[in-house]
């Protein structure tokens, strides 16, 4: 039971890590796009 419970926790942690990674990718993409637009305007 302990191993099964630990396995479930690992899966949950992996899902949270994946969601956090996707969120970071999206935020990074938005920031990169904004910087690119600002760079194009000022340069």
N, CA, C and O atoms as a MOPAC input file, in Angstrom:
PM7 MOZYME 1SCF
protein

 N      0.84000 1    -1.21300 1     0.00000 1
 C      0.00000 1     0.00000 1     0.00000 1
 C      0.86900 1     1.25500 1     0.00000 1
 O      0.57000 1     2.22700 1    -0.69400 1
 N      1.94700 1     1.22500 1     0.78500 1
 C      2.80900 1     2.40600 1     0.89200 1
 C      3.43500 1     2.71600 1    -0.47200 1
 O      3.50500 1     3.87400 1    -0.88400 1
 N      3.89200 1     1.66000 1    -1.16800 1
 C      4.52100 1     1.86600 1    -2.47500 1
 C      3.50900 1     2.41200 1    -3.47800 1
 O      3.82400 1     3.29800 1    -4.27200 1
 N      2.28300 1     1.87200 1    -3.43300 1
 C      1.24200 1     2.32900 1    -4.36400 1
 C      0.91400 1     3.79500 1    -4.10900 1
 O      0.76600 1     4.58300 1    -5.04300 1
 N      0.80300 1     4.15100 1    -2.82400 1
 C      0.48500 1     5.53800 1    -2.46900 1
 C      1.61600 1     6.45900 1    -2.91700 1
 O      1.37700 1     7.55400 1    -3.42700 1
 N      2.84600 1     6.00200 1    -2.71900 1
 C      4.00500 1     6.80600 1    -3.11900 1
 C      3.99400 1     6.99400 1    -4.63400 1
 O      4.30300 1     8.07500 1    -5.13600 1
 N      3.63000 1     5.91500 1    -5.36800 1
 C      3.58000 1     5.99600 1    -6.82100 1
 C      2.54300 1     7.01300 1    -7.26500 1
 O      2.78300 1     7.77700 1    -8.20000 1
 N      1.38600 1     7.02800 1    -6.60000 1
 C      0.32900 1     7.97900 1    -6.95600 1
 C      0.82200 1     9.40500 1    -6.72400 1
 O      0.55800 1    10.29900 1    -7.52900 1
 N      1.53400 1     9.60900 1    -5.62400 1
 C      2.05700 1    10.94300 1    -5.31900 1
 C      3.04300 1    11.36800 1    -6.40500 1
 O      3.04500 1    12.52500 1    -6.82400 1
 N      3.87800 1    10.43500 1    -6.86000 1
 C      4.85900 1    10.75600 1    -7.90000 1
 C      4.15000 1    11.19900 1    -9.17400 1
 O      4.56100 1    12.16500 1    -9.81600 1
 N      3.07600 1    10.48300 1    -9.54100 1
 C      2.32700 1    10.82500 1   -10.75400 1
 C      1.74000 1    12.22600 1   -10.61600 1
 O      1.78500 1    13.02100 1   -11.55500 1
 N      1.18900 1    12.52300 1    -9.44300 1
 C      0.59700 1    13.84700 1    -9.21500 1
 C      1.67600 1    14.91700 1    -9.31900 1
 O      1.45700 1    15.97000 1    -9.91700 1
 N      2.83800 1    14.64600 1    -8.73800 1
 C      3.93100 1    15.62200 1    -8.78100 1
 C      4.39200 1    15.82800 1   -10.22000 1
 O      4.69800 1    16.95100 1   -10.62200 1
 N      4.44200 1    14.74400 1   -10.99800 1
 C      4.86200 1    14.85100 1   -12.39900 1
 C      3.86700 1    15.70100 1   -13.17400 1
 O      4.26700 1    16.52100 1   -14.00000 1
 N      2.56700 1    15.51400 1   -12.91800 1
 C      1.53700 1    16.29700 1   -13.61000 1
 C      1.66600 1    17.76500 1   -13.24000 1
 O      1.55500 1    18.63400 1   -14.10500 1
 N      1.90000 1    18.05200 1   -11.96200 1
 C      2.04600 1    19.44000 1   -11.51600 1
 C      3.29000 1    20.06000 1   -12.15000 1
 O      3.27100 1    21.21700 1   -12.56900 1
 N      4.36500 1    19.28300 1   -12.21700 1
 C      5.60900 1    19.77800 1   -12.81300 1
 C      5.39500 1    20.06500 1   -14.29100 1
 O      5.87600 1    21.07000 1   -14.81500 1
 N      4.66100 1    19.16300 1   -14.96700 1
 C      4.39000 1    19.33700 1   -16.39800 1
 C      3.55300 1    20.59100 1   -16.63000 1
 O      3.84200 1    21.37900 1   -17.53100 1
 N      2.50800 1    20.77400 1   -15.81000 1
 C      1.65800 1    21.96200 1   -15.95000 1
 C      2.47600 1    23.22000 1   -15.69400 1
 O      2.31500 1    24.22000 1   -16.39400 1
 N      3.34900 1    23.17700 1   -14.69800 1
 C      4.18400 1    24.33300 1   -14.38100 1
 C      5.13000 1    24.63900 1   -15.53000 1
 O      5.39000 1    25.80000 1   -15.84600 1
 N      5.65200 1    23.56200 1   -16.16400 1
 C      6.56900 1    23.73300 1   -17.29200 1
 C      5.83800 1    24.37000 1   -18.46900 1
 O      6.36000 1    25.27800 1   -19.11700 1
 N      4.61500 1    23.88400 1   -18.74300 1
 C      3.81800 1    24.43100 1   -19.85300 1
 C      3.50700 1    25.89600 1   -19.58900 1
 O      3.59600 1    26.73300 1   -20.48700 1
 N      3.13600 1    26.20100 1   -18.33200 1
 C      2.80900 1    27.59300 1   -17.97800 1
 C      4.04300 1    28.47100 1   -18.17900 1
 O      3.93400 1    29.58600 1   -18.68800 1
 N      5.21500 1    27.97400 1   -17.78200 1
 C      6.44900 1    28.74400 1   -17.93800 1
 C      6.74500 1    28.96600 1   -19.42500 1
 O      7.19900 1    30.03900 1   -19.82300 1
 N      6.48100 1    27.93400 1   -20.24200 1
 C      6.71300 1    28.04800 1   -21.68800 1
 C      5.80800 1    29.12300 1   -22.28000 1
 O      6.25300 1    29.94500 1   -23.08200 1
 N      4.53400 1    29.11500 1   -21.88100 1
 C      3.57000 1    30.09700 1   -22.39700 1
 C      3.97100 1    31.50600 1   -21.98500 1
 O      3.99300 1    32.42200 1   -22.80600 1
 N      4.29200 1    31.67100 1   -20.68600 1
 C      4.69200 1    32.99200 1   -20.18500 1
 C      5.96500 1    33.45100 1   -20.89800 1
 O      6.08500 1    34.61100 1   -21.29100 1
 N      6.90700 1    32.53100 1   -21.05700 1
 C      8.15800 1    32.86100 1   -21.73500 1
 C      7.90200 1    33.28100 1   -23.17600 1
 O      8.52700 1    34.21400 1   -23.68100 1
 N      6.97500 1    32.58100 1   -23.83900 1
 C      6.64500 1    32.90600 1   -25.22300 1
 C      6.02900 1    34.29300 1   -25.32600 1
 O      6.35000 1    35.06000 1   -26.23300 1
 N      5.14100 1    34.60700 1   -24.38800 1
 C      4.48200 1    35.92200 1   -24.38700 1
 C      5.51200 1    37.02100 1   -24.16100 1
 O      5.51300 1    38.03900 1   -24.85300 1
 N      6.39300 1    36.80100 1   -23.17800 1
 C      7.42500 1    37.80200 1   -22.87800 1
 C      8.33800 1    37.99000 1   -24.08900 1
 O      8.68500 1    39.11700 1   -24.44100 1
 N      8.72500 1    36.88400 1   -24.72200 1
 C      9.59900 1    36.95500 1   -25.89700 1
 C      8.91000 1    37.73500 1   -27.01900 1
 O      9.54500 1    38.53400 1   -27.70600 1
 N      7.61400 1    37.50000 1   -27.19800 1
 C      6.86500 1    38.19400 1   -28.25200 1
 C      6.80500 1    39.68700 1   -27.95800 1
 O      6.99400 1    40.51200 1   -28.85200 1
 N      6.53900 1    40.03100 1   -26.69600 1
 C      6.46100 1    41.44200 1   -26.30600 1
 C      7.80800 1    42.12300 1   -26.52600 1
 O      7.87200 1    43.22800 1   -27.06400 1
 N      8.88700 1    41.45400 1   -26.10500 1
 C     10.22600 1    42.02700 1   -26.27700 1
 C     10.54800 1    42.19200 1   -27.76000 1
 O     11.16700 1    43.17900 1   -28.15600 1
 N     10.13000 1    41.23200 1   -28.57700 1
 C     10.39800 1    41.30100 1   -30.01800 1
 C      9.66700 1    42.49500 1   -30.62100 1
 O     10.22700 1    43.21900 1   -31.44400 1
 N      8.41700 1    42.70100 1   -30.21300 1
 C      7.62800 1    43.83100 1   -30.72900 1
 C      8.24100 1    45.15300 1   -30.28100 1
 O      8.40400 1    46.07300 1   -31.08200 1
 N      8.57700 1    45.24000 1   -28.99800 1
 C      9.17500 1    46.47400 1   -28.47800 1
 C     10.51300 1    46.73500 1   -29.16500 1
 O     10.83400 1    47.87400 1   -29.50500 1
 N     11.28900 1    45.67200 1   -29.36500 1
 C     12.58300 1    45.81100 1   -30.02600 1
 C     12.40200 1    46.32000 1   -31.44900 1
 O     13.17200 1    47.16200 1   -31.91100 1
 N     11.39200 1    45.81400 1   -32.14400 1
 C     11.13500 1    46.23100 1   -33.52500 1
 C     10.71000 1    47.70100 1   -33.56600 1
 O     11.06700 1    48.43300 1   -34.48900 1
 N      9.95100 1    48.11900 1   -32.56600 1
 C      9.47300 1    49.50900 1   -32.52200 1
 C     10.62300 1    50.47100 1   -32.23700 1
 O     10.79300 1    51.47700 1   -32.92600 1
 N     11.41900 1    50.14200 1   -31.19800 1
 C     12.48300 1    51.06400 1   -30.78700 1
 C     13.72000 1    50.98500 1   -31.66600 1
 O     14.48900 1    51.94200 1   -31.74700 1
 N     13.91500 1    49.84400 1   -32.32700 1
 C     15.08200 1    49.71000 1   -33.19900 1
 C     14.68700 1    50.08400 1   -34.62300 1
 O     15.52200 1    50.04100 1   -35.52600 1

